[in-house]
Amino acid sequence: MKDLLVEPWQKSSSKRLPNFPPCLVVVDALDEVRGGWEFLNELISTVEAGHLSGLKFLITSRREQKLVERCTALTSDSVCQLEDVTKHNVQHDIHTFLSAALPDLCNTPELKELGERADRLFVYAATAVRFISPGAGGQRLRQLKSLLQAWPTRSASVDVLPIDQLYTQVLHDVFMSVGEPIRHDRLKILHTILCTEEPPVSIPVLSGLTCEFTCDVDVVECVIEYLHAVLYVSKYDGRIYWYHKSFYDFMCDSKRSSTYTCNTATQHALLARECFTIMKRDLHFNICNLSSSFLLNCEVSDLTERISNHIAPLLHYVCCTGLNISITAYLI
């Protein structure tokens, strides 16, 4: 906080114009950040101490207990709860978003119904748009109609959340249109993605971790493409992410995701076994081909290059991250 935010901001004060407007810093989905509560606590203390004058912060989060407890100490006008926003305002914003994202469908009654189905959940609207978008205009309309027809209205199915209906439809389209062997492989790929989230993995690494049932990178790429409404590959680091944590929560709850459920304990046990298999297969003495095993790391001038050339990303992930995460998660 001090080195990255407070000191640079204070040092820049002498160079800012007198009429320099306040800057808004947005911190989205704080509940998805490890150590989010500690960050919020430190940020609030820093702001209250007056060290960030001229900065405003907008922080969004789901209602995690520690975060809620910390926010109760703030004034009421500093905290806004989604349930306090009128349904009319939220629905209007959702309809505006849907019309902008799907302009060729903006005047159709189906798009209006989709907005109503979202029931104030932007994640529903955003996921639906990604689910519908790939096709051309006519295909998008058919896809939208198919989505609406697949589930009854909320009033007829009060026990099922709208977002659960949407996620189920996305999965149904990917997994139920193929035979059992392919369905099994696709589902295992998805479960592996869900259990390698810290940090996420690239497609080649994921392919190596799933070699028990498929080692084809093309298969992994196809599954991610099929699940484009909920998964994506970052253009910055080439790793696989899901768009919203609600999808992970849905997949790990057997009451919500039913036959698609990811049993994280079982999956981590399988991943741990696969990590041991890869280590046994790929590790060997003097893997970097050094002239002598008595040399210290600092005495090898091209050590970084040797590591890059001789230790594949899959083996690096397995040894440095994957095994530790899988064993820890399984034991917990």
N, C-alpha and C positions, 0 to 999 in steps of 0.2 A: 504493500500500500504506500509506504513512504517513498521507496525508490522509484516505483513505476508511475505513481500518480501525484502524490503530494509535492515532492520536491520539484519535478518538472513543471507542474502547474504554477507553483509559487515563483519559480525562476522566470517564467514567461510573463509575470504580471507587469514588469517594467516596460515590456514591449507591446502590451495591449493598448489599444486606443481607449480614451475615456468613455466613449459610447459603445464599447464592445458589448454585444448582447450576451446574455447567459447562454451557456452551451448545455445541451441536453445529452446525457449519457444513458443509453438504454442497455440494461442487463436483462436478457430474456431467459426464461426457464431456469431460474436459480435453483429450483429443486432438483434439477438434473445434473448439477455440478457437485462433485465431491468436495466437501468442506464449504458448502454454500452458506450454512448458518454462521460459521466463523467469519466468512467474508462479509456477510451482512452486518454482523455485530461490529466488526472493525470499521466498516464503512460508515455506519451510523455514528459511532464514537468520533470518527475523524471529522465528519460533517458538523456534528454538534460542537466540536472544539474550534470550528471556524477555519479549518485549514484548507477548505476547498471552496472558498467564497467565489461565486461566479459560475459554479457548476450546479446543474440540477440532475437528479438521477430518477429514472423510471425503471422500476424493477418488477418483473412479473414472475409469478411462481404459483405452483399448486399449494394446497393448504397442508404443508408438512408441519408437524407439531412444533418443533423448535423455531421454525420461521414465524409461525403464527404467534407464539409466545413472545418473541422478540418484537414483533410489530405492535403488540398490544400496548407497549410503552409509548408509542408514537401518538400524536394527536389524530383525532378522527378524520380530519380533512387530508391527512397524509396517506391514508390507506383507503383503497377502493376494492370492494369485493365484487366479483362478476355477478353474483346473484342480486346485487343491489342495483345493477344497471337494468333499465327497463327492457323488457323483451322486444318492444317495438324498435328501440334504437339498435339493438343487436341484430335483429332480423333485417332491418333496413341496410345495415352495413354488410351483412352476409349476401343479400340480394345484389347489392352494388358490386361486391367482389365476384359473384357468380356471373353477372352480366359482362364484366370486364374480362374475365378469364375465358368465357365461352360466348363471345359476341354473336356468333351465328345462331345461338339458341336463346338469346336474351328475351325474345318476345313469345317464347313458347310456354304453354301452361305447365309443361313438365319441369322446366327450370324453376318456375315459381314454387312448384310442389317440392322440388329438391331443397329449396331454401327453407321451407316449412319443416321438412324432415330433419334438417340440421339441428333444429331445436336449440338455437343459440350457441352451438358448438362450431367454431371456426375450423377446428381440426377435421370435423366431418365434411364441411364444404371443400376444404383444401384437398382432402383425400379423394373425394368424389371427382373433383376436377382432374386430378392426375389419372384416375381410373378411366375417365371418359375421353380425355384429350387426344391420345395418339391417333385416332381415326380421323377421316375426313368428315365434313359437315353431316352428311346423311348417316354415316356410321356412328358419329357421336350421338345423334338423336336416338338411334336404335339402341345404343349402349345405355343411354340415360333411361329410356323406357324400360329396358331390361332390368336395370338397377331398381327402378321404382316398383316394378311388378314382382320382383323377387321376394319382397317383404311386405307384410301388411302395414297399415299405418300405426303410429305409436299407440293410439287408443285401443287398438285391437291386440296389441302385444306389449302390455305395460311392463312385463318382467324382463324384456330385452331392451338394452340401451340402444339408441339409434347408431352410435358409433360401433357397437358390437355387430349390429346387422350389416353395416357397411364392410367391416373387416371380414366378416364371414363370407360375404358375397365375393370379395376380392380373392380370398383363399379358395373358395369353391370354384371359381373360374379357372384357377391355375391348377388345382389338384384333382378335381373330379372329372376332368375331360380326358384323362389318360388312364391307362391300365395300372394295376397295383404296383408292379415293380418300379415303374417310372415315378408314380406317386410317392412311393416310399423314399426313393432317392432324392426327389425334390424337397420333401419334408425334412429329411435329414440335413440337407444343405441349409435350409432355413433355420433349423434348430441350432446348427453349428454357428451360424451368423449371430444368433441371439445370445450365445454363450461365449462369444469372443469379442465382447463390446469394449473391454478396457485393456489395451487400446483396440479399436476395430482392426480388422485384417484386410489385406488386399485380396483380389481375386486369385492370383497364383498361390498365395499362402492358404487361402480357404480350400482351394482345389487339393493341395497337399494334405490338409487335415481331414479331408473326406475321401481319401484314396481307398478306404476300405470298401466303398461301394461305387465310387467313380473317381477317376483321376483326370477327367477331361475338363480343361478350362472352359471350353465352349459350353458345356452343360451348365457350369456355374454361371456363366454370363447370361445364358438363356433364362435361368431361374430368376436372376435379379431383374432381367428385362421384363419377364412376366409379372413380377411383383413391383413394377415401377410405381404403383400407387402408394406403396409403403416403404420401399427401399430405394437407395440410390448410391452410386459410386462417386465420391468427391473428385472433382476435377483438380483439386489442389494436392491431395496426397494419395489418390488412387485407392482409398480404403472404403469399405462398405458401411453405410450408416442407415438407420431408419429415420423417417422424418419426424416422428413424435413418439415420446416414451409411452403414450397410451397404447401403442401397438405392442410393445414389449409386455406391458402389464396384461393386456388381453391374451397374448399368447401363453403366458405363464400361469394363467388362471383356468383350471380345468372346467370350472362351472361356466365360464364364458366362451372358451374356444373349443370345447368338446374334443372331437377327434383330432383336431390340429394342435392340441396342447403340447407345449414344450416342457417336459419334466427336466428341470435344470440339473437336479442331482444326478439323474441317470446320464444326461448328456455330458456333464462335466467328467463323470467317471469314464465314459467312452473317449472323451478328448484326452484325458490323462493317459489312458492306455495307448492311444495313437501317438501321443508325444513320446512315450517311452520307446515305441516301435521305431519312430523316426530317428531318435537319438541312437538307438542300437545300430540302426542301418547306416547312418551318415557320419557319426562321430568316429574319429580315429586319432592316433597319436601324431603329433606334429602336423595338425590339419592345415596350418598356414605355410608349411614347407620352409621352416626356418633353417638356417645353417647350423644352429646349435640350440638345444633346449635349455642351455644355461644362461641365455641372454635375458636381461630384464626387458620389459616392454619399452621402456624409455631408450633402450639401446638399439631398437629396431626402427630405422628411419622411415621405412615404408610400411609400418604395421597396419595403418588404416587401409591402405590399398590392398594389402594381403588379406585382411579380413573380408573386404568387399569382394575380392576375387575368389576366395576359397570357402567362405561360409555363406551359403545361400540364405535368402530372406526367410524361407520356411524353417531352416534349422536355427537361425538366429531367434525367430519368434518362439519356437518350441523351448529352447534352452533358457531364454531370458525372461519370457513372459507367460507363454501358454501353459506350461506344466505347473508353475506356481499358482496361477489363477485357478486352474481346474482342480488341483488337489485341495487348495484352500476352500473353494466353493463346495466341493463334494463333502469335505469333513464338517463344514458348518451346517 
